Amino acid sequence: MPINRVLGVVLVVAGIVLLVMGLQATDSIGEKVHEGVTGRYTDSTTWYIVGGIAAIVGGGLLAMLRGGGKSLGSA
């Protein structure tokens, strides 16, 4: 399996974890209070969500990319 495909899959998994963490943070009491006062999520929650989406998209593209990457089993 080419290394770029492995890195892509790892990025997708990490992106899913970040996205889930960000979406769970939106349900916290502190986040709801902050959103009620300011009308937006905290910066950290926003970065979790944006970073998760970016990692999923980037990892998906990297995993689908056909390139001249080395294989994990090759020397």
MDAnalysis code that builds the backbone (N, CA, C; Angstrom):
import MDAnalysis as mda
import numpy as np

u = mda.Universe.empty(225, n_residues=75, atom_resindex=np.repeat(np.arange(75), 3), trajectory=True)
u.add_TopologyAttr("name", ["N", "CA", "C"] * 75)
u.add_TopologyAttr("resid", np.arange(1, 76))
u.add_TopologyAttr("resname", ["MET", "PRO", "ILE", "ASN", "ARG", "VAL", "LEU", "GLY", "VAL", "VAL", "LEU", "VAL", "VAL", "ALA", "GLY", "ILE", "VAL", "LEU", "LEU", "VAL", "MET", "GLY", "LEU", "GLN", "ALA", "THR", "ASP", "SER", "ILE", "GLY", "GLU", "LYS", "VAL", "HIS", "GLU", "GLY", "VAL", "THR", "GLY", "ARG", "TYR", "THR", "ASP", "SER", "THR", "THR", "TRP", "TYR", "ILE", "VAL", "GLY", "GLY", "ILE", "ALA", "ALA", "ILE", "VAL", "GLY", "GLY", "GLY", "LEU", "LEU", "ALA", "MET", "LEU", "ARG", "GLY", "GLY", "GLY", "LYS", "SER", "LEU", "GLY", "SER", "ALA"])
u.atoms.positions = np.array([
    [0.857, -1.178, 0.000],
    [0.000, 0.000, 0.000],
    [0.905, 1.243, 0.000],
    [0.672, 2.161, -0.913],
    [1.501, 3.365, -0.981],
    [1.373, 4.217, 0.286],
    [2.474, 4.861, 0.647],
    [2.505, 5.627, 1.891],
    [1.540, 6.812, 1.851],
    [1.336, 7.410, 0.651],
    [0.410, 8.546, 0.607],
    [-1.024, 8.109, 0.898],
    [-1.367, 6.886, 0.536],
    [-2.699, 6.366, 0.848],
    [-2.838, 6.139, 2.357],
    [-1.789, 5.614, 2.987],
    [-1.816, 5.389, 4.435],
    [-1.930, 6.719, 5.165],
    [-1.138, 7.705, 4.754],
    [-1.210, 9.027, 5.390],
    [-2.590, 9.659, 5.180],
    [-3.159, 9.453, 4.013],
    [-4.493, 9.978, 3.745],
    [-5.537, 9.382, 4.665],
    [-5.467, 8.072, 4.861],
    [-6.418, 7.404, 5.746],
    [-6.233, 7.876, 7.187],
    [-4.985, 8.040, 7.603],
    [-4.706, 8.541, 8.962],
    [-5.268, 9.947, 9.124],
    [-5.106, 10.785, 8.115],
    [-5.663, 12.138, 8.183],
    [-7.186, 12.129, 8.243],
    [-7.811, 11.254, 7.499],
    [-9.277, 11.161, 7.533],
    [-9.752, 10.748, 8.921],
    [-9.094, 9.763, 9.505],
    [-9.478, 9.303, 10.847],
    [-9.269, 10.420, 11.872],
    [-8.125, 11.105, 11.789],
    [-7.860, 12.214, 12.714],
    [-8.879, 13.333, 12.506],
    [-9.251, 13.594, 11.267],
    [-10.247, 14.618, 10.982],
    [-11.603, 14.272, 11.549],
    [-11.973, 13.006, 11.464],
    [-13.253, 12.567, 12.030],
    [-13.248, 12.754, 13.541],
    [-12.129, 12.408, 14.175],
    [-12.017, 12.579, 15.627],
    [-12.145, 14.062, 15.995],
    [-11.440, 14.931, 15.274],
    [-11.523, 16.368, 15.554],
    [-12.929, 16.909, 15.341],
    [-13.566, 16.478, 14.270],
    [-14.914, 16.949, 13.983],
    [-15.906, 16.504, 15.058],
    [-15.805, 15.262, 15.481],
    [-16.691, 14.758, 16.531],
    [-16.449, 15.518, 17.835],
    [-15.177, 15.763, 18.164],
    [-14.878, 16.521, 19.382],
    [-15.453, 17.929, 19.308],
    [-15.329, 18.565, 18.155],
    [-15.870, 19.911, 17.994],
    [-17.384, 19.937, 18.077],
    [-18.025, 18.958, 17.457],
    [-19.494, 18.915, 17.506],
    [-20.001, 18.589, 18.901],
    [-19.273, 17.752, 19.636],
    [-19.668, 17.469, 21.021],
    [-19.471, 18.698, 21.896],
    [-18.445, 19.484, 21.602],
    [-18.200, 20.688, 22.397],
    [-19.311, 21.713, 22.215],
    [-19.979, 21.686, 21.077],
    [-21.064, 22.656, 20.863],
    [-22.249, 22.402, 21.793],
    [-22.341, 21.206, 22.348],
    [-23.444, 20.877, 23.247],
    [-23.139, 21.158, 24.715],
    [-21.926, 21.609, 25.026],
    [-21.585, 21.850, 26.428],
    [-22.293, 23.105, 26.942],
    [-22.451, 23.169, 28.243],
    [-23.162, 24.294, 28.869],
    [-22.401, 25.594, 28.642],
    [-21.095, 25.555, 28.836],
    [-20.288, 26.761, 28.638],
    [-20.356, 27.276, 27.212],
    [-20.371, 26.354, 26.271],
    [-20.452, 26.737, 24.862],
    [-21.805, 27.354, 24.548],
    [-22.872, 26.799, 25.119],
    [-24.209, 27.345, 24.889],
    [-24.339, 28.751, 25.476],
    [-23.731, 28.967, 26.651],
    [-23.766, 30.303, 27.258],
    [-22.993, 31.286, 26.385],
    [-21.799, 30.886, 25.955],
    [-20.978, 31.766, 25.109],
    [-21.690, 32.075, 23.802],
    [-22.312, 31.069, 23.196],
    [-23.032, 31.287, 21.948],
    [-24.246, 32.191, 22.169],
    [-24.905, 32.026, 23.309],
    [-26.062, 32.871, 23.606],
    [-25.688, 34.324, 23.788],
    [-24.512, 34.570, 24.359],
    [-24.080, 35.942, 24.610],
    [-23.486, 36.569, 23.349],
    [-22.602, 35.830, 22.677],
    [-21.880, 36.408, 21.537],
    [-22.497, 36.056, 20.187],
    [-23.296, 34.993, 20.129],
    [-23.890, 34.578, 18.875],
    [-23.006, 33.672, 18.042],
    [-21.868, 33.249, 18.593],
    [-20.977, 32.348, 17.854],
    [-20.280, 31.414, 18.827],
    [-19.686, 30.357, 18.273],
    [-18.961, 29.401, 19.103],
    [-17.614, 29.974, 19.525],
    [-17.009, 29.367, 20.535],
    [-15.673, 29.792, 20.949],
    [-14.679, 29.475, 19.834],
    [-13.535, 30.131, 19.883],
    [-12.517, 29.917, 18.852],
    [-12.028, 28.477, 18.829],
    [-11.846, 27.875, 19.999],
    [-11.331, 26.506, 20.031],
    [-12.314, 25.523, 19.409],
    [-13.592, 25.693, 19.680],
    [-14.597, 24.815, 19.079],
    [-14.635, 24.998, 17.572],
    [-14.571, 26.236, 17.130],
    [-14.562, 26.517, 15.699],
    [-13.353, 25.878, 15.027],
    [-12.189, 25.954, 15.654],
    [-10.981, 25.371, 15.060],
    [-11.042, 23.852, 15.021],
    [-11.656, 23.242, 16.023],
    [-11.839, 21.786, 15.976],
    [-12.694, 21.389, 14.771],
    [-13.780, 22.104, 14.566],
    [-14.686, 21.778, 13.469],
    [-14.022, 22.049, 12.118],
    [-13.419, 23.224, 11.958],
    [-12.776, 23.581, 10.693],
    [-11.571, 22.664, 10.426],
    [-10.777, 22.407, 11.455],
    [-9.626, 21.529, 11.289],
    [-10.033, 20.102, 10.950],
    [-11.101, 19.639, 11.554],
    [-11.597, 18.306, 11.256],
    [-12.063, 18.181, 9.816],
    [-12.799, 19.169, 9.350],
    [-13.266, 19.151, 7.963],
    [-12.088, 19.218, 7.002],
    [-11.126, 20.090, 7.297],
    [-9.954, 20.218, 6.419],
    [-9.147, 18.920, 6.381],
    [-8.990, 18.263, 7.526],
    [-8.237, 17.010, 7.564],
    [-8.971, 15.906, 6.809],
    [-10.283, 15.872, 6.919],
    [-11.060, 14.864, 6.191],
    [-10.930, 15.079, 4.682],
    [-11.080, 16.305, 4.238],
    [-10.989, 16.596, 2.803],
    [-9.569, 16.346, 2.295],
    [-8.572, 16.872, 3.010],
    [-7.185, 16.689, 2.594],
    [-6.765, 15.234, 2.616],
    [-7.151, 14.520, 3.644],
    [-6.818, 13.103, 3.731],
    [-7.509, 12.285, 2.662],
    [-8.744, 12.628, 2.372],
    [-9.465, 11.928, 1.311],
    [-8.815, 12.144, -0.049],
    [-8.420, 13.375, -0.317],
    [-7.731, 13.659, -1.577],
    [-6.387, 12.947, -1.648],
    [-5.658, 12.954, -0.546],
    [-4.353, 12.287, -0.516],
    [-4.494, 10.783, -0.688],
    [-5.523, 10.214, -0.105],
    [-5.734, 8.772, -0.219],
    [-6.137, 8.377, -1.638],
    [-6.845, 9.248, -2.325],
    [-7.282, 8.928, -3.686],
    [-6.240, 9.296, -4.733],
    [-5.260, 10.084, -4.368],
    [-4.247, 10.559, -5.311],
    [-3.380, 9.403, -5.793],
    [-3.228, 9.335, -7.085],
    [-2.315, 8.344, -7.645],
    [-0.983, 9.042, -7.822],
    [-0.009, 8.564, -7.099],
    [1.280, 9.203, -7.195],
    [2.402, 8.204, -7.189],
    [3.593, 8.708, -7.233],
    [4.763, 7.864, -7.249],
    [5.301, 7.619, -5.860],
    [4.412, 7.559, -4.877],
    [4.848, 7.329, -3.514],
    [5.364, 5.930, -3.299],
    [6.285, 5.782, -2.359],
    [6.823, 4.458, -2.059],
    [5.778, 3.613, -1.368],
    [5.920, 2.342, -1.536],
    [5.063, 1.384, -0.880],
    [5.635, 1.102, 0.499],
    [4.784, 0.777, 1.453],
    [5.288, 0.477, 2.790],
    [6.157, -0.773, 2.796],
    [5.888, -1.705, 1.916],
    [6.645, -2.951, 1.895],
    [7.912, -2.887, 1.060],
    [8.126, -1.804, 0.318],
    [9.314, -1.729, -0.552],
    [10.473, -1.063, 0.162],
    [11.648, -1.370, -0.297],
    [12.847, -0.814, 0.346],
    [13.330, 0.409, -0.354],
])
